[in-house]
Amino acid sequence: MALDQSFVGRTYPPTAPYEVGREKIREFAEAVGDLNPAYTDTEAAKALGHPDVIAPPTFVFAITFRAASAVIEDPQLGLDYSRVVHGDQKFAYTRPVRAGDRLTVVSTIEAIKSLAGNDILDVRGEVHDEAGEHVVTAWTKLVARAAAEEA
């Protein structure tokens, strides 16, 4: 069943604040194999002009994808998550994510397309800090694969 096109432009409520911790940043940097000292050493981050350690650029995916669950789990949309694969991801930063940030995300469905029987869903996540300042915009493309035809 195709996704409902009327959902394009639908915005979901902001998430509860996510507090970014130094240890979470360190663990993520190690997991992705990024040895940049600005991710683990406060003094190295300060030498680059940051108030604390910063997160690798893809760190925010964990926060924005969790926020997108409001879209994914919306029963009215009709997305069959068992058929979903991650299609693409991109980010546009105003500033790096930093340890101590308390971030909220507002998710919006930007596009719904059908291609070769697959539904393609584009979700934009706007990430703001506790002061309401924009930190990053993340775009996630999800592909709901067409159900196999029965013989």
Rosetta constraint file for C-alpha pairs under 8 A:
AtomPair CA 1 CA 78 HARMONIC 7.82 0.50
AtomPair CA 2 CA 114 HARMONIC 7.26 0.50
AtomPair CA 2 CA 119 HARMONIC 6.51 0.50
AtomPair CA 3 CA 77 HARMONIC 6.17 0.50
AtomPair CA 3 CA 78 HARMONIC 6.09 0.50
AtomPair CA 3 CA 79 HARMONIC 6.70 0.50
AtomPair CA 3 CA 112 HARMONIC 7.11 0.50
AtomPair CA 3 CA 119 HARMONIC 6.76 0.50
AtomPair CA 4 CA 77 HARMONIC 6.08 0.50
AtomPair CA 4 CA 78 HARMONIC 7.56 0.50
AtomPair CA 4 CA 112 HARMONIC 7.91 0.50
AtomPair CA 5 CA 112 HARMONIC 6.13 0.50
AtomPair CA 7 CA 77 HARMONIC 7.08 0.50
AtomPair CA 7 CA 109 HARMONIC 6.77 0.50
AtomPair CA 7 CA 112 HARMONIC 7.99 0.50
AtomPair CA 8 CA 108 HARMONIC 8.00 0.50
AtomPair CA 8 CA 109 HARMONIC 5.22 0.50
AtomPair CA 8 CA 110 HARMONIC 5.54 0.50
AtomPair CA 8 CA 111 HARMONIC 5.46 0.50
AtomPair CA 8 CA 112 HARMONIC 6.53 0.50
AtomPair CA 9 CA 108 HARMONIC 6.17 0.50
AtomPair CA 9 CA 109 HARMONIC 5.35 0.50
AtomPair CA 9 CA 110 HARMONIC 5.67 0.50
AtomPair CA 9 CA 111 HARMONIC 7.69 0.50
AtomPair CA 10 CA 108 HARMONIC 5.59 0.50
AtomPair CA 10 CA 109 HARMONIC 5.58 0.50
AtomPair CA 10 CA 110 HARMONIC 7.97 0.50
AtomPair CA 11 CA 106 HARMONIC 7.08 0.50
AtomPair CA 11 CA 107 HARMONIC 5.77 0.50
AtomPair CA 11 CA 108 HARMONIC 4.23 0.50
AtomPair CA 11 CA 109 HARMONIC 6.62 0.50
AtomPair CA 12 CA 70 HARMONIC 6.92 0.50
AtomPair CA 12 CA 71 HARMONIC 7.37 0.50
AtomPair CA 12 CA 106 HARMONIC 6.17 0.50
AtomPair CA 12 CA 107 HARMONIC 5.47 0.50
AtomPair CA 12 CA 108 HARMONIC 6.29 0.50
AtomPair CA 13 CA 106 HARMONIC 6.05 0.50
AtomPair CA 13 CA 107 HARMONIC 7.49 0.50
AtomPair CA 14 CA 104 HARMONIC 6.09 0.50
AtomPair CA 14 CA 105 HARMONIC 5.31 0.50
AtomPair CA 14 CA 106 HARMONIC 4.53 0.50
AtomPair CA 14 CA 107 HARMONIC 7.44 0.50
AtomPair CA 15 CA 67 HARMONIC 6.28 0.50
AtomPair CA 15 CA 104 HARMONIC 5.29 0.50
AtomPair CA 15 CA 105 HARMONIC 5.42 0.50
AtomPair CA 15 CA 106 HARMONIC 6.70 0.50
AtomPair CA 16 CA 104 HARMONIC 6.11 0.50
AtomPair CA 17 CA 102 HARMONIC 5.39 0.50
AtomPair CA 17 CA 103 HARMONIC 5.07 0.50
AtomPair CA 17 CA 104 HARMONIC 4.85 0.50
AtomPair CA 17 CA 130 HARMONIC 7.77 0.50
AtomPair CA 18 CA 63 HARMONIC 7.50 0.50
AtomPair CA 18 CA 101 HARMONIC 7.84 0.50
AtomPair CA 18 CA 102 HARMONIC 5.23 0.50
AtomPair CA 18 CA 103 HARMONIC 5.07 0.50
AtomPair CA 18 CA 104 HARMONIC 6.43 0.50
AtomPair CA 19 CA 99 HARMONIC 7.97 0.50
AtomPair CA 19 CA 100 HARMONIC 6.21 0.50
AtomPair CA 19 CA 101 HARMONIC 5.71 0.50
AtomPair CA 19 CA 102 HARMONIC 4.36 0.50
AtomPair CA 19 CA 103 HARMONIC 6.46 0.50
AtomPair CA 20 CA 24 HARMONIC 7.01 0.50
AtomPair CA 20 CA 25 HARMONIC 7.51 0.50
AtomPair CA 20 CA 97 HARMONIC 7.98 0.50
AtomPair CA 20 CA 98 HARMONIC 6.92 0.50
AtomPair CA 20 CA 99 HARMONIC 5.10 0.50
AtomPair CA 20 CA 100 HARMONIC 5.33 0.50
AtomPair CA 20 CA 101 HARMONIC 5.33 0.50
AtomPair CA 20 CA 102 HARMONIC 6.34 0.50
AtomPair CA 20 CA 103 HARMONIC 7.65 0.50
AtomPair CA 21 CA 25 HARMONIC 6.39 0.50
AtomPair CA 21 CA 99 HARMONIC 5.05 0.50
AtomPair CA 21 CA 100 HARMONIC 5.98 0.50
AtomPair CA 21 CA 101 HARMONIC 8.00 0.50
AtomPair CA 22 CA 26 HARMONIC 6.17 0.50
AtomPair CA 22 CA 40 HARMONIC 7.37 0.50
AtomPair CA 22 CA 53 HARMONIC 6.85 0.50
AtomPair CA 22 CA 99 HARMONIC 5.23 0.50
AtomPair CA 22 CA 100 HARMONIC 7.70 0.50
AtomPair CA 23 CA 27 HARMONIC 6.02 0.50
AtomPair CA 24 CA 28 HARMONIC 6.10 0.50
AtomPair CA 25 CA 29 HARMONIC 6.08 0.50
AtomPair CA 25 CA 39 HARMONIC 6.49 0.50
AtomPair CA 25 CA 40 HARMONIC 7.37 0.50
AtomPair CA 25 CA 54 HARMONIC 7.43 0.50
AtomPair CA 25 CA 55 HARMONIC 5.45 0.50
AtomPair CA 25 CA 56 HARMONIC 7.56 0.50
AtomPair CA 25 CA 59 HARMONIC 7.45 0.50
AtomPair CA 25 CA 99 HARMONIC 7.46 0.50
AtomPair CA 26 CA 30 HARMONIC 6.16 0.50
AtomPair CA 26 CA 39 HARMONIC 6.22 0.50
AtomPair CA 26 CA 40 HARMONIC 5.46 0.50
AtomPair CA 27 CA 31 HARMONIC 6.09 0.50
AtomPair CA 28 CA 32 HARMONIC 6.28 0.50
AtomPair CA 28 CA 56 HARMONIC 7.84 0.50
AtomPair CA 28 CA 59 HARMONIC 6.81 0.50
AtomPair CA 29 CA 33 HARMONIC 6.01 0.50
AtomPair CA 29 CA 34 HARMONIC 5.12 0.50
AtomPair CA 29 CA 35 HARMONIC 6.86 0.50
AtomPair CA 29 CA 39 HARMONIC 6.73 0.50
AtomPair CA 29 CA 55 HARMONIC 7.59 0.50
AtomPair CA 29 CA 56 HARMONIC 6.46 0.50
AtomPair CA 30 CA 34 HARMONIC 6.15 0.50
AtomPair CA 30 CA 35 HARMONIC 7.13 0.50
AtomPair CA 34 CA 56 HARMONIC 7.78 0.50
AtomPair CA 35 CA 39 HARMONIC 7.66 0.50
AtomPair CA 36 CA 40 HARMONIC 7.57 0.50
AtomPair CA 37 CA 41 HARMONIC 5.37 0.50
AtomPair CA 37 CA 44 HARMONIC 5.97 0.50
AtomPair CA 37 CA 45 HARMONIC 7.25 0.50
AtomPair CA 38 CA 42 HARMONIC 6.85 0.50
AtomPair CA 38 CA 43 HARMONIC 7.99 0.50
AtomPair CA 38 CA 44 HARMONIC 5.23 0.50
AtomPair CA 38 CA 45 HARMONIC 4.28 0.50
AtomPair CA 38 CA 48 HARMONIC 7.80 0.50
AtomPair CA 38 CA 53 HARMONIC 5.51 0.50
AtomPair CA 38 CA 54 HARMONIC 6.06 0.50
AtomPair CA 39 CA 45 HARMONIC 7.25 0.50
AtomPair CA 39 CA 53 HARMONIC 5.19 0.50
AtomPair CA 39 CA 54 HARMONIC 5.18 0.50
AtomPair CA 39 CA 55 HARMONIC 5.63 0.50
AtomPair CA 39 CA 56 HARMONIC 6.81 0.50
AtomPair CA 40 CA 53 HARMONIC 6.14 0.50
AtomPair CA 41 CA 45 HARMONIC 6.32 0.50
AtomPair CA 41 CA 53 HARMONIC 6.32 0.50
AtomPair CA 42 CA 46 HARMONIC 6.11 0.50
AtomPair CA 42 CA 51 HARMONIC 8.00 0.50
AtomPair CA 42 CA 52 HARMONIC 5.33 0.50
AtomPair CA 42 CA 53 HARMONIC 5.09 0.50
AtomPair CA 43 CA 47 HARMONIC 6.09 0.50
AtomPair CA 43 CA 52 HARMONIC 7.91 0.50
AtomPair CA 44 CA 48 HARMONIC 6.61 0.50
AtomPair CA 44 CA 53 HARMONIC 7.90 0.50
AtomPair CA 45 CA 49 HARMONIC 6.62 0.50
AtomPair CA 45 CA 50 HARMONIC 5.34 0.50
AtomPair CA 45 CA 51 HARMONIC 7.14 0.50
AtomPair CA 45 CA 52 HARMONIC 5.93 0.50
AtomPair CA 45 CA 53 HARMONIC 5.18 0.50
AtomPair CA 45 CA 54 HARMONIC 6.91 0.50
AtomPair CA 46 CA 50 HARMONIC 4.75 0.50
AtomPair CA 46 CA 51 HARMONIC 5.64 0.50
AtomPair CA 46 CA 52 HARMONIC 6.28 0.50
AtomPair CA 46 CA 53 HARMONIC 7.66 0.50
AtomPair CA 50 CA 54 HARMONIC 7.44 0.50
AtomPair CA 51 CA 98 HARMONIC 7.94 0.50
AtomPair CA 52 CA 98 HARMONIC 6.27 0.50
AtomPair CA 52 CA 99 HARMONIC 6.02 0.50
AtomPair CA 53 CA 98 HARMONIC 5.86 0.50
AtomPair CA 53 CA 99 HARMONIC 5.75 0.50
AtomPair CA 54 CA 96 HARMONIC 6.19 0.50
AtomPair CA 54 CA 97 HARMONIC 5.62 0.50
AtomPair CA 54 CA 98 HARMONIC 4.29 0.50
AtomPair CA 54 CA 99 HARMONIC 6.18 0.50
AtomPair CA 55 CA 59 HARMONIC 6.06 0.50
AtomPair CA 55 CA 96 HARMONIC 6.79 0.50
AtomPair CA 55 CA 97 HARMONIC 5.43 0.50
AtomPair CA 55 CA 98 HARMONIC 5.99 0.50
AtomPair CA 55 CA 99 HARMONIC 7.48 0.50
AtomPair CA 57 CA 91 HARMONIC 7.89 0.50
AtomPair CA 57 CA 96 HARMONIC 7.40 0.50
AtomPair CA 57 CA 97 HARMONIC 7.96 0.50
AtomPair CA 59 CA 63 HARMONIC 7.80 0.50
AtomPair CA 60 CA 64 HARMONIC 6.20 0.50
AtomPair CA 60 CA 97 HARMONIC 7.60 0.50
AtomPair CA 61 CA 65 HARMONIC 5.69 0.50
AtomPair CA 61 CA 138 HARMONIC 7.55 0.50
AtomPair CA 62 CA 66 HARMONIC 6.20 0.50
AtomPair CA 63 CA 67 HARMONIC 6.34 0.50
AtomPair CA 63 CA 105 HARMONIC 7.71 0.50
AtomPair CA 64 CA 68 HARMONIC 6.15 0.50
AtomPair CA 64 CA 105 HARMONIC 6.47 0.50
AtomPair CA 64 CA 107 HARMONIC 7.96 0.50
AtomPair CA 64 CA 125 HARMONIC 5.91 0.50
AtomPair CA 64 CA 127 HARMONIC 7.72 0.50
AtomPair CA 64 CA 138 HARMONIC 7.01 0.50
AtomPair CA 65 CA 69 HARMONIC 6.65 0.50
AtomPair CA 65 CA 140 HARMONIC 7.86 0.50
AtomPair CA 67 CA 105 HARMONIC 6.24 0.50
AtomPair CA 67 CA 106 HARMONIC 7.30 0.50
AtomPair CA 67 CA 107 HARMONIC 6.63 0.50
AtomPair CA 67 CA 125 HARMONIC 7.66 0.50
AtomPair CA 68 CA 72 HARMONIC 6.30 0.50
AtomPair CA 68 CA 107 HARMONIC 6.06 0.50
AtomPair CA 68 CA 123 HARMONIC 7.26 0.50
AtomPair CA 68 CA 125 HARMONIC 7.51 0.50
AtomPair CA 69 CA 73 HARMONIC 5.70 0.50
AtomPair CA 70 CA 74 HARMONIC 6.03 0.50
AtomPair CA 70 CA 107 HARMONIC 7.99 0.50
AtomPair CA 71 CA 77 HARMONIC 7.73 0.50
AtomPair CA 71 CA 107 HARMONIC 7.55 0.50
AtomPair CA 71 CA 109 HARMONIC 7.70 0.50
AtomPair CA 72 CA 77 HARMONIC 7.92 0.50
AtomPair CA 72 CA 79 HARMONIC 6.45 0.50
AtomPair CA 72 CA 81 HARMONIC 7.04 0.50
AtomPair CA 73 CA 79 HARMONIC 7.66 0.50
AtomPair CA 74 CA 78 HARMONIC 7.23 0.50
AtomPair CA 74 CA 79 HARMONIC 7.86 0.50
AtomPair CA 75 CA 79 HARMONIC 7.55 0.50
AtomPair CA 79 CA 144 HARMONIC 7.37 0.50
AtomPair CA 80 CA 84 HARMONIC 7.01 0.50
AtomPair CA 80 CA 144 HARMONIC 6.97 0.50
AtomPair CA 81 CA 144 HARMONIC 7.16 0.50
AtomPair CA 83 CA 143 HARMONIC 7.97 0.50
AtomPair CA 83 CA 144 HARMONIC 5.12 0.50
AtomPair CA 83 CA 145 HARMONIC 5.31 0.50
AtomPair CA 83 CA 146 HARMONIC 7.53 0.50
AtomPair CA 83 CA 147 HARMONIC 7.74 0.50
AtomPair CA 84 CA 142 HARMONIC 6.40 0.50
AtomPair CA 84 CA 143 HARMONIC 5.36 0.50
AtomPair CA 84 CA 144 HARMONIC 4.20 0.50
AtomPair CA 84 CA 145 HARMONIC 6.18 0.50
AtomPair CA 85 CA 142 HARMONIC 5.96 0.50
AtomPair CA 85 CA 143 HARMONIC 5.31 0.50
AtomPair CA 85 CA 144 HARMONIC 6.47 0.50
AtomPair CA 85 CA 145 HARMONIC 7.50 0.50
AtomPair CA 86 CA 140 HARMONIC 7.79 0.50
AtomPair CA 86 CA 141 HARMONIC 6.36 0.50
AtomPair CA 86 CA 142 HARMONIC 4.89 0.50
AtomPair CA 86 CA 143 HARMONIC 6.28 0.50
AtomPair CA 87 CA 140 HARMONIC 7.57 0.50
AtomPair CA 87 CA 141 HARMONIC 5.01 0.50
AtomPair CA 87 CA 142 HARMONIC 5.18 0.50
AtomPair CA 87 CA 143 HARMONIC 5.87 0.50
AtomPair CA 88 CA 139 HARMONIC 7.93 0.50
AtomPair CA 88 CA 140 HARMONIC 5.88 0.50
AtomPair CA 88 CA 141 HARMONIC 4.91 0.50
AtomPair CA 88 CA 142 HARMONIC 7.24 0.50
AtomPair CA 89 CA 138 HARMONIC 7.21 0.50
AtomPair CA 89 CA 139 HARMONIC 5.62 0.50
AtomPair CA 89 CA 140 HARMONIC 4.77 0.50
AtomPair CA 89 CA 141 HARMONIC 6.37 0.50
AtomPair CA 90 CA 138 HARMONIC 5.78 0.50
AtomPair CA 90 CA 139 HARMONIC 5.31 0.50
AtomPair CA 90 CA 140 HARMONIC 6.92 0.50
AtomPair CA 91 CA 136 HARMONIC 6.72 0.50
AtomPair CA 91 CA 137 HARMONIC 5.65 0.50
AtomPair CA 91 CA 138 HARMONIC 4.48 0.50
AtomPair CA 91 CA 139 HARMONIC 6.38 0.50
AtomPair CA 92 CA 136 HARMONIC 5.55 0.50
AtomPair CA 92 CA 137 HARMONIC 5.20 0.50
AtomPair CA 92 CA 138 HARMONIC 6.57 0.50
AtomPair CA 93 CA 135 HARMONIC 6.02 0.50
AtomPair CA 93 CA 136 HARMONIC 4.25 0.50
AtomPair CA 93 CA 137 HARMONIC 6.46 0.50
AtomPair CA 94 CA 134 HARMONIC 6.53 0.50
AtomPair CA 94 CA 135 HARMONIC 5.08 0.50
AtomPair CA 94 CA 136 HARMONIC 5.67 0.50
AtomPair CA 95 CA 135 HARMONIC 5.45 0.50
AtomPair CA 95 CA 136 HARMONIC 7.04 0.50
AtomPair CA 96 CA 135 HARMONIC 6.93 0.50
AtomPair CA 96 CA 136 HARMONIC 7.90 0.50
AtomPair CA 97 CA 101 HARMONIC 6.93 0.50
AtomPair CA 97 CA 135 HARMONIC 6.95 0.50
AtomPair CA 101 CA 129 HARMONIC 6.29 0.50
AtomPair CA 101 CA 130 HARMONIC 7.28 0.50
AtomPair CA 102 CA 129 HARMONIC 5.57 0.50
AtomPair CA 102 CA 130 HARMONIC 5.44 0.50
AtomPair CA 103 CA 127 HARMONIC 6.39 0.50
AtomPair CA 103 CA 128 HARMONIC 5.54 0.50
AtomPair CA 103 CA 129 HARMONIC 4.61 0.50
AtomPair CA 103 CA 130 HARMONIC 6.24 0.50
AtomPair CA 104 CA 127 HARMONIC 5.67 0.50
AtomPair CA 104 CA 128 HARMONIC 5.53 0.50
AtomPair CA 104 CA 129 HARMONIC 6.51 0.50
AtomPair CA 104 CA 130 HARMONIC 7.60 0.50
AtomPair CA 105 CA 125 HARMONIC 5.94 0.50
AtomPair CA 105 CA 126 HARMONIC 5.41 0.50
AtomPair CA 105 CA 127 HARMONIC 4.57 0.50
AtomPair CA 105 CA 128 HARMONIC 6.56 0.50
AtomPair CA 106 CA 125 HARMONIC 5.53 0.50
AtomPair CA 106 CA 126 HARMONIC 5.26 0.50
AtomPair CA 106 CA 127 HARMONIC 6.78 0.50
AtomPair CA 107 CA 123 HARMONIC 6.55 0.50
AtomPair CA 107 CA 124 HARMONIC 5.61 0.50
AtomPair CA 107 CA 125 HARMONIC 4.46 0.50
AtomPair CA 107 CA 126 HARMONIC 6.52 0.50
AtomPair CA 108 CA 123 HARMONIC 5.62 0.50
AtomPair CA 108 CA 124 HARMONIC 5.23 0.50
AtomPair CA 108 CA 125 HARMONIC 6.51 0.50
AtomPair CA 109 CA 121 HARMONIC 7.35 0.50
AtomPair CA 109 CA 122 HARMONIC 6.00 0.50
AtomPair CA 109 CA 123 HARMONIC 4.59 0.50
AtomPair CA 109 CA 124 HARMONIC 6.38 0.50
AtomPair CA 110 CA 121 HARMONIC 7.78 0.50
AtomPair CA 110 CA 122 HARMONIC 5.37 0.50
AtomPair CA 110 CA 123 HARMONIC 5.56 0.50
AtomPair CA 110 CA 124 HARMONIC 6.38 0.50
AtomPair CA 111 CA 120 HARMONIC 7.83 0.50
AtomPair CA 111 CA 121 HARMONIC 5.89 0.50
AtomPair CA 111 CA 122 HARMONIC 5.02 0.50
AtomPair CA 111 CA 123 HARMONIC 7.31 0.50
AtomPair CA 112 CA 119 HARMONIC 6.98 0.50
AtomPair CA 112 CA 120 HARMONIC 5.61 0.50
AtomPair CA 112 CA 121 HARMONIC 4.74 0.50
AtomPair CA 112 CA 122 HARMONIC 6.45 0.50
AtomPair CA 113 CA 119 HARMONIC 5.76 0.50
AtomPair CA 113 CA 120 HARMONIC 5.04 0.50
AtomPair CA 113 CA 121 HARMONIC 6.68 0.50
AtomPair CA 114 CA 118 HARMONIC 5.45 0.50
AtomPair CA 114 CA 119 HARMONIC 4.55 0.50
AtomPair CA 114 CA 120 HARMONIC 6.01 0.50
AtomPair CA 115 CA 119 HARMONIC 6.51 0.50
AtomPair CA 115 CA 120 HARMONIC 7.39 0.50
AtomPair CA 116 CA 146 HARMONIC 7.94 0.50
AtomPair CA 117 CA 145 HARMONIC 7.40 0.50
AtomPair CA 117 CA 146 HARMONIC 5.18 0.50
AtomPair CA 118 CA 143 HARMONIC 6.63 0.50
AtomPair CA 118 CA 144 HARMONIC 5.65 0.50
AtomPair CA 118 CA 145 HARMONIC 4.79 0.50
AtomPair CA 118 CA 146 HARMONIC 4.74 0.50
AtomPair CA 119 CA 143 HARMONIC 5.77 0.50
AtomPair CA 119 CA 144 HARMONIC 5.03 0.50
AtomPair CA 119 CA 145 HARMONIC 6.71 0.50
AtomPair CA 119 CA 146 HARMONIC 7.40 0.50
AtomPair CA 120 CA 141 HARMONIC 6.89 0.50
AtomPair CA 120 CA 142 HARMONIC 5.77 0.50
AtomPair CA 120 CA 143 HARMONIC 4.59 0.50
AtomPair CA 120 CA 144 HARMONIC 6.34 0.50
AtomPair CA 121 CA 141 HARMONIC 5.69 0.50
AtomPair CA 121 CA 142 HARMONIC 5.12 0.50
AtomPair CA 121 CA 143 HARMONIC 6.36 0.50
AtomPair CA 121 CA 144 HARMONIC 7.96 0.50
AtomPair CA 122 CA 139 HARMONIC 6.89 0.50
AtomPair CA 122 CA 140 HARMONIC 5.79 0.50
AtomPair CA 122 CA 141 HARMONIC 4.59 0.50
AtomPair CA 122 CA 142 HARMONIC 6.47 0.50
AtomPair CA 123 CA 139 HARMONIC 5.72 0.50
AtomPair CA 123 CA 140 HARMONIC 5.24 0.50
AtomPair CA 123 CA 141 HARMONIC 6.45 0.50
AtomPair CA 124 CA 137 HARMONIC 6.92 0.50
AtomPair CA 124 CA 138 HARMONIC 5.72 0.50
AtomPair CA 124 CA 139 HARMONIC 4.52 0.50
AtomPair CA 124 CA 140 HARMONIC 6.45 0.50
AtomPair CA 125 CA 137 HARMONIC 5.65 0.50
AtomPair CA 125 CA 138 HARMONIC 5.03 0.50
AtomPair CA 125 CA 139 HARMONIC 6.28 0.50
AtomPair CA 126 CA 134 HARMONIC 7.43 0.50
AtomPair CA 126 CA 136 HARMONIC 6.38 0.50
AtomPair CA 126 CA 137 HARMONIC 4.69 0.50
AtomPair CA 126 CA 138 HARMONIC 6.60 0.50
AtomPair CA 127 CA 134 HARMONIC 6.08 0.50
AtomPair CA 127 CA 135 HARMONIC 5.61 0.50
AtomPair CA 127 CA 136 HARMONIC 5.28 0.50
AtomPair CA 127 CA 137 HARMONIC 5.99 0.50
AtomPair CA 127 CA 138 HARMONIC 7.83 0.50
AtomPair CA 128 CA 132 HARMONIC 5.37 0.50
AtomPair CA 128 CA 133 HARMONIC 5.25 0.50
AtomPair CA 128 CA 134 HARMONIC 4.44 0.50
AtomPair CA 128 CA 135 HARMONIC 5.28 0.50
AtomPair CA 128 CA 136 HARMONIC 7.23 0.50
AtomPair CA 129 CA 133 HARMONIC 5.42 0.50
AtomPair CA 129 CA 134 HARMONIC 6.60 0.50
AtomPair CA 129 CA 135 HARMONIC 6.59 0.50
